[in-house]
Amino acid sequence: MNEGELLRDHISQFIILLSDLKNVEVHIDDEDQAMLL
């Protein structure tokens, strides 16, 4: 797996995590999302 694929996988998992949190109505500010990324 090259670096590009690894980064893409991490970003994909991050987006899934944010989506899951949104579904359980956890509010994360944009600033906090940026810090997590």
N, C-alpha and C positions, 0 to 999 in steps of 0.2 A: 504494500500500500504506500503510495507516495504522499508527500506533504499536503498536496492539494486535496486529495481524497480524505485524508485524516481531518483536515480543517473543515471540509464540507460535512463530514460525519458529526463533528462536534457542534457545528452550527445547527444542523438538523435536529440533534438531540436537545439542544437549547430551546429551539422553537417548539418542539414537542412538549418540553417541560413547561414553558410559558403557557401553551395552549391548555395543558392539564390544569395548571393553577387557575387559569381564567374560568375553566369549566366548574371549578369548585368555589368560584367567586372570591379568590384571593386577589386583592388589588396590589399591583406593583407599579410604582411611579416610573415614568419614562427614564428619569435620572437613575433610579435603582437598576432598571433593566440594562442601561448602558454600562453601569459599573459591573454587573454580573457578566456581561459579554466580554 
